Amino acid sequence: MDSSFLLAAIIILIIAFCFSPLGLGGGLLYMPVLHYLADWPIPEAILGSLTIVWMVALSSSLAHSKGGHADKEIANAGRITAVPSAIVGTVLAWLILSYISDTVIKVFAAMVLVFVIDRNLRKDKDIALVGRNISLYKKGAAIGGLSSGMLGLGGGAIYVTLNRRILAMDVHKASGTSYLISSTVVPMAILSHIIIEQSHTSVYDNVGILGALLIPVSAFISAYIGARFAIRHLPEKIIRTTFIVAISVTLLRYIWDITGIIL
């Protein structure tokens, strides 16, 4: 493991600790950190991001569930469409990377970042509630699953928005329910990437088996501690502001790449 990967690993653990209480943000930042700082190709960065997201989802869902901040029934409804969509997203990512360009992946990732920034900058009162509609919820969850397979995300940015707008959940319950969905959807996306792209061999070549195991396990612990600590002690506004700054910097880096390639 070289110094650039060690720096990326430290940043990943900080992200897991700081942003796990929001139910979003992991994959939005893990993938670009691995791609730009550790210099991993997009396929390996997506798989690495998904692996970390899965560990964060498992630990954070455990922390939120212990506090009663999760709705298992709603999570099951979301999984119905999100899981198969994650497999479809993996196939789409493979086709795009094989026959077009990774720039397309970056464009879609940038679009998700814009969506997340918009949702986080708006006040809750400015976002109209759609009303409890499970059919619409499942359709939205399918988009979350698609983003997992295609972009290496946990889908939390979408699940939390659905939980808030359609089901009027408070932020902690919305986050906990989001993690319950991701903890099932993401491993299916990981398995699909391993079968279709076999990018796991390159990940092992880059960091070795020890690194491939140590970082996800460390992220699991970091996210659990972060979720338990932040739920009780940190104001949501501080966490959310830091999060917006981080993804805004990431968005600018994507735009730099995209415009540089196009021009």
N, C-alpha and C positions, 0 to 999 in steps of 0.2 A: 504494500500500500504506500503510495507516494504522499507528499505533503498536501497536494491539491485535494486528494480524496479525504484526508484527515480533516482538512478545513471544512469540506462539504459535510462530513459526518457530524462535526461539532454543530454546524448551522442547522442540520436536520434535527438534532436532539433539542436544540433551543426552540425550533419551530414546533416540535411535538409537545413540548412543555407549555409554551405560551398560548398556542391557538387551539388546543384540543377542547377547551370549554365551549368554543363557538360552534362545534359540530361541522366545521368546514376549514379549508385552508391548507390541509396537508399536501395533497397531490398537486394543488395549484402551485406550490412552491418546491416540493421535493423533486419533481421532474426537471424544472429548469436549473435547480441547484446541481443535480447530478450531470446535466447536459453541459452547462456553462462552466461550472467550477471544477468538477471532476473530469470533464471532457469526455463523457460517455456519449456514444451515438444515441440517437433518439430511441431505437428499439430497446436497447439496454436500459436507458433512462426511464422509459415507461414501465418496464418490468420491475426495476429497482424501486420506483415510486410506488407501484401497486403493492409490493411486498411490505414496504414501510407503512403505507396507508392501512393495510390489513391489520398489522400489529397495533397501530394507533386506534383503529376502530374497535378492536377487541378490548383493549385496556380501557378506553374511554367509555365504551358501552357498559362495561362492568362498573366503572366508577359512577356513571349516571344512573344505572339501574339500582345500585345500592341506595342511592338517595331518592329513589322513586321518580326519577326524571326520564322516563321512557314509556312508550305505549307499544306493547308487543303485538297487539291486534292490528294496529295501523302498520307496523313494520312488516308484518306478514302480508298485508295487502300490497304494500310497495314491492316486496320481493317477487311477487307473481310475474310482474312485467320487467322489473329491473334485471333479474338474473339472465333471462334469454337475450335481453338487449345488450348486456355486457359481452356476450359471445359474438353477437352481430358487430359490435363496435371493434372487437379484436380483429375480426375478418376485414373490416373496412380499413383499419390501420395498416394491416399487412398489405392490402391491395394498394393503398396510397403510397406507402414507403417502397414497395416493390416496383411500381409502374409509373409513379408520378414524382413526388418529391416530399422531403420532410417539411418543406416550407408550408405545405397545406396543413399539416398537423399543427404547426406554429400559429397559423392563421386561426384555426378553430380554437386553440388554447387561448389566444389573445381575445377572441370573442367571448369566451367564458369569463375571462378576467374582467372585461368591460361590464358584463352582466353582474358579476359579483360586486364590483366597485359601486355600480349604480344602486344595487339593493342595500348595500351597507351605508351609503351616504344618505339614502332616504330615511326619514323618520317613519316609525311604524304607522303613525296616523295618516301619512301620505300614501301608504300602500293599501289599496282597497281590498277588503276580504272578499274572496270569491264565494264563500259559503261551502259547507260540508258537502262535497261531491266526490265519492270514492272512485267513480269511473274516471273523472278528470285527474284525480290523484294518481291513479295507476298509469295514466298516459304520461304524466309528468315524471313519474318514477322511471318509466322506460327511457326517457331522455337522460336521466341520471345514470342509468346502467350503461347506456351507449357511451357516455363520456368516460366512464370507468375503463371500458375496453379500448376505446380509441385514443384517449389522452393520458391514461395512467392516473386518473383522479378517483377519489372515493365517491364522488357524486354529492358530497355534503352540501355544496353550494346550492344545488337544486333541491335536495330533500328538505333542507332547513327552510327554504323559501316556500315549498309546498306545505310543510307543517305549520308555518306561520300564517300563510295567506288562506289556505283552504280549511285548515283545522283549528286556526286561532290558538295554537299552543304558545306557551311562554317560551322564552329563549332556551332555557335549560332542558325542558321536555322536548322541544323541537330538535335540539342537539342530540339528546340521548336516543331518540327514536331514529334519527338520521344514522347514528352509529350502528344501531341494530341492523338496519338495512345494509349498510356498507360491509359489515362483518360477514355477511353471506354473499353479497354480490362480488366483492373484490376477489376472493379466492377463486371464483369461477373465471374471472377475467385473467388472473394469474395462470391458471391451468390452461386456458385457451391460448395465451401467448406462448407458453412453453411448448404446447403441442404444435401450434401453427408456425411460430418463428424460431423456436429452439434458442432464444436469445439468452437463456440461463447459462449456457456454456461460456458465453462471452463475459457474463457477470462474474463467474467463478474465475475466469482468466484474469480479470481486472483486479479483484480484491481477495481471491482465495476463498476457501470454504469458511474459514474463521471470520473473515470480514463480512461474508454474505449472511452469516448467522448472528454475529455480534451486533451489527447496526440495527437490524429489526428488533432484536430482543431489548437493546438499550432504548429504542424508540418506544417500545411497549411500556417499559418502566417509567420513562420520562413523561409520556402522555398520561399515564395513570396518576402520577404524582401531581402533574399540572392540572388535570381535571379536578381532582379532589381539593387541591389547594385553591385554585382560582374560583371554583364555585362558591367557596366560603369567604374568600378574602379580597379578591381583586374586582374592582368595578368593571362592569362590562364595557363601559365607554373607553377605558384605557386599553383593554385588550383589542377592541374593535379598531381603534385609531391606529395602533401599531400594525395591525393586520392590513389595513387599507394602504398604509405607507409601503409595506413589504410587497404587496401584490402590484402596487402602482409602479414600483421600480422594476419588477419582473415584466410588466406590460411594456414598459419603455424598452427593455432589452429585446423583447420579441419584435416590437415595431422596428427597432434598429436593424435586426436581422432580416425581417420581411422586406422592408423598403430597400435595404442594401442589395438584396438578391434581385428584386424586381427592377430596380434602376440599373 
